[in-house]
Amino acid sequence: MESQVARLSRLAYSIVWMSPLKADPAYRPLTRGMRLAFPYIDHLLAADSLGDLERVAELLPKLVSGTGHA
């Protein structure tokens, strides 16, 4: 998985990863897959409500304009 996320990171302008688990303040990316992917993720966002999707909608134009890259 790490090699594929690293490859995606080289090909993509920015990686936005959404997870319903992120909505929990106690969430930590501890599973093996997330530990491997985490260094390549530019934006880790919650994905368990309509508000979370609205935040992604607000982020996307910033990524296109170059002002929202981590």
C-alpha positions as protocol buffer text, in pm:
chain_id: "A"
residue {
  index: 1
  type: MET
  ca { x: 0 y: 0 z: 0 }
}
residue {
  index: 2
  type: GLU
  ca { x: 277 y: 244 z: 86 }
}
residue {
  index: 3
  type: SER
  ca { x: 433 y: 221 z: -258 }
}
residue {
  index: 4
  type: GLN
  ca { x: 97 y: 287 z: -424 }
}
residue {
  index: 5
  type: VAL
  ca { x: 16 y: 587 z: -205 }
}
residue {
  index: 6
  type: ALA
  ca { x: 369 y: 719 z: -261 }
}
residue {
  index: 7
  type: ARG
  ca { x: 316 y: 683 z: -635 }
}
residue {
  index: 8
  type: LEU
  ca { x: -21 y: 859 z: -610 }
}
residue {
  index: 9
  type: SER
  ca { x: 147 y: 1137 z: -414 }
}
residue {
  index: 10
  type: ARG
  ca { x: 398 y: 1190 z: -694 }
}
residue {
  index: 11
  type: LEU
  ca { x: 122 y: 1195 z: -957 }
}
residue {
  index: 12
  type: ALA
  ca { x: -138 y: 1401 z: -773 }
}
residue {
  index: 13
  type: TYR
  ca { x: -125 y: 1764 z: -676 }
}
residue {
  index: 14
  type: SER
  ca { x: -273 y: 1687 z: -336 }
}
residue {
  index: 15
  type: ILE
  ca { x: -418 y: 1385 z: -159 }
}
residue {
  index: 16
  type: VAL
  ca { x: -744 y: 1442 z: 26 }
}
residue {
  index: 17
  type: TRP
  ca { x: -832 y: 1137 z: 236 }
}
residue {
  index: 18
  type: MET
  ca { x: -1173 y: 1120 z: 396 }
}
residue {
  index: 19
  type: SER
  ca { x: -1263 y: 886 z: 681 }
}
residue {
  index: 20
  type: PRO
  ca { x: -1572 y: 867 z: 901 }
}
residue {
  index: 21
  type: LEU
  ca { x: -1339 y: 773 z: 1187 }
}
residue {
  index: 22
  type: LYS
  ca { x: -1172 y: 1115 z: 1171 }
}
residue {
  index: 23
  type: ALA
  ca { x: -1486 y: 1273 z: 1323 }
}
residue {
  index: 24
  type: ASP
  ca { x: -1394 y: 1115 z: 1658 }
}
residue {
  index: 25
  type: PRO
  ca { x: -1155 y: 1350 z: 1843 }
}
residue {
  index: 26
  type: ALA
  ca { x: -976 y: 1043 z: 1983 }
}
residue {
  index: 27
  type: TYR
  ca { x: -907 y: 902 z: 1635 }
}
residue {
  index: 28
  type: ARG
  ca { x: -545 y: 827 z: 1554 }
}
residue {
  index: 29
  type: PRO
  ca { x: -429 y: 671 z: 1225 }
}
residue {
  index: 30
  type: LEU
  ca { x: -286 y: 361 z: 1392 }
}
residue {
  index: 31
  type: THR
  ca { x: -384 y: 77 z: 1158 }
}
residue {
  index: 32
  type: ARG
  ca { x: -99 y: -47 z: 945 }
}
residue {
  index: 33
  type: GLY
  ca { x: -251 y: 86 z: 623 }
}
residue {
  index: 34
  type: MET
  ca { x: -310 y: 432 z: 764 }
}
residue {
  index: 35
  type: ARG
  ca { x: 35 y: 445 z: 922 }
}
residue {
  index: 36
  type: LEU
  ca { x: 183 y: 372 z: 580 }
}
residue {
  index: 37
  type: ALA
  ca { x: -41 y: 614 z: 391 }
}
residue {
  index: 38
  type: PHE
  ca { x: -41 y: 899 z: 645 }
}
residue {
  index: 39
  type: PRO
  ca { x: 291 y: 1061 z: 546 }
}
residue {
  index: 40
  type: TYR
  ca { x: 158 y: 1109 z: 192 }
}
residue {
  index: 41
  type: ILE
  ca { x: -184 y: 1249 z: 286 }
}
residue {
  index: 42
  type: ASP
  ca { x: -211 y: 1626 z: 254 }
}
residue {
  index: 43
  type: HIS
  ca { x: -560 y: 1660 z: 405 }
}
residue {
  index: 44
  type: LEU
  ca { x: -719 y: 1403 z: 636 }
}
residue {
  index: 45
  type: LEU
  ca { x: -1082 y: 1499 z: 676 }
}
residue {
  index: 46
  type: ALA
  ca { x: -1386 y: 1358 z: 851 }
}
residue {
  index: 47
  type: ALA
  ca { x: -1654 y: 1203 z: 633 }
}
residue {
  index: 48
  type: ASP
  ca { x: -1953 y: 1130 z: 850 }
}
residue {
  index: 49
  type: SER
  ca { x: -2186 y: 1424 z: 791 }
}
residue {
  index: 50
  type: LEU
  ca { x: -2311 y: 1661 z: 527 }
}
residue {
  index: 51
  type: GLY
  ca { x: -2105 y: 1935 z: 694 }
}
residue {
  index: 52
  type: ASP
  ca { x: -1791 y: 1731 z: 632 }
}
residue {
  index: 53
  type: LEU
  ca { x: -1873 y: 1710 z: 262 }
}
residue {
  index: 54
  type: GLU
  ca { x: -1936 y: 2085 z: 259 }
}
residue {
  index: 55
  type: ARG
  ca { x: -1586 y: 2139 z: 401 }
}
residue {
  index: 56
  type: VAL
  ca { x: -1443 y: 1933 z: 118 }
}
residue {
  index: 57
  type: ALA
  ca { x: -1639 y: 2144 z: -128 }
}
residue {
  index: 58
  type: GLU
  ca { x: -1479 y: 2453 z: 27 }
}
residue {
  index: 59
  type: LEU
  ca { x: -1131 y: 2300 z: 14 }
}
residue {
  index: 60
  type: LEU
  ca { x: -1135 y: 2190 z: -351 }
}
residue {
  index: 61
  type: PRO
  ca { x: -1128 y: 2541 z: -508 }
}
residue {
  index: 62
  type: LYS
  ca { x: -835 y: 2630 z: -281 }
}
residue {
  index: 63
  type: LEU
  ca { x: -645 y: 2325 z: -402 }
}
residue {
  index: 64
  type: VAL
  ca { x: -708 y: 2421 z: -763 }
}
residue {
  index: 65
  type: SER
  ca { x: -590 y: 2777 z: -700 }
}
residue {
  index: 66
  type: GLY
  ca { x: -288 y: 2655 z: -506 }
}
residue {
  index: 67
  type: THR
  ca { x: -376 y: 2815 z: -171 }
}
residue {
  index: 68
  type: GLY
  ca { x: -487 y: 2502 z: 16 }
}
residue {
  index: 69
  type: HIS
  ca { x: -193 y: 2265 z: -28 }
}
residue {
  index: 70
  type: ALA
  ca { x: -49 y: 2145 z: 302 }
}
